[in-house]
């Protein structure tokens, strides 16, 4: 059985944090913040390998957000001070 390839996305964080549903929108995983909230509510999103149901969880530099077919690595933007 073939496995579906996992898409890897690197997100450059310019501030201190970003809300989880906003991260999903900013990376193009979903089309809107409301769709991001709905996706988180389904229970398929994990942050650092822990299930995350808080739609506005604060995601910071160094964290990893995973969905069934996408992994998002959050890193500090080069111009962030």
C-alpha positions in Angstrom: 0.0 0.0 0.0 1.4 3.4 -1.0 1.6 6.1 1.5 0.6 9.6 0.6 3.6 12.0 0.7 3.6 14.5 3.6 3.9 18.1 2.6 6.4 20.1 4.7 5.9 23.8 5.2 8.3 26.2 6.9 6.5 29.3 8.3 8.6 32.4 9.2 7.1 33.9 12.4 7.6 37.7 12.6 6.0 38.2 16.0 6.1 36.5 19.4 3.3 34.0 18.4 0.5 33.3 16.0 -2.9 31.7 16.8 -3.2 28.2 15.5 -6.2 28.9 13.3 -4.4 31.9 11.8 -1.3 29.8 11.1 -3.4 27.3 9.2 -4.8 30.2 7.1 -1.4 31.9 6.6 0.1 28.7 5.3 -2.7 28.1 2.9 -3.9 24.9 4.6 -7.4 26.4 4.8 -9.0 29.4 3.1 -10.3 31.2 6.2 -9.8 31.5 9.9 -13.3 30.0 10.4 -12.2 27.0 8.3 -9.1 26.8 10.5 -11.1 26.8 13.6 -13.4 24.0 12.2 -10.3 21.9 11.3 -8.8 22.2 14.8 -12.2 21.2 16.3 -12.1 17.9 14.4 -9.1 16.8 16.5 -6.7 16.0 13.7 -4.2 18.8 14.5 -1.2 18.2 16.8 1.3 20.6 18.2 4.6 19.1 19.2 3.0 15.6 18.9 0.2 16.5 21.4 -3.4 16.7 20.2 -4.5 20.4 20.2 -8.2 21.4 20.3 -7.7 25.0 21.3 -8.4 27.0 18.1 -6.4 30.0 19.4 -3.5 28.1 20.9 -0.4 30.4 20.7 2.1 28.9 18.3 5.7 30.1 18.8 9.1 29.7 17.1 10.4 26.1 17.2 7.1 24.4 17.4 5.8 21.8 14.9 2.2 21.6 13.8 1.0 18.4 12.2 -2.0 17.4 10.2 -2.5 14.1 8.4 -0.8 15.2 5.2 1.0 18.4 6.2 3.8 19.3 8.7 4.4 22.9 9.5 7.7 24.0 11.1 7.6 27.4 12.7 10.8 29.3 12.7 11.9 32.9 13.5 11.8 35.2 10.5 15.3 36.4 9.5 14.3 40.1 10.0 12.6 39.5 13.4 14.5 41.2 16.2 
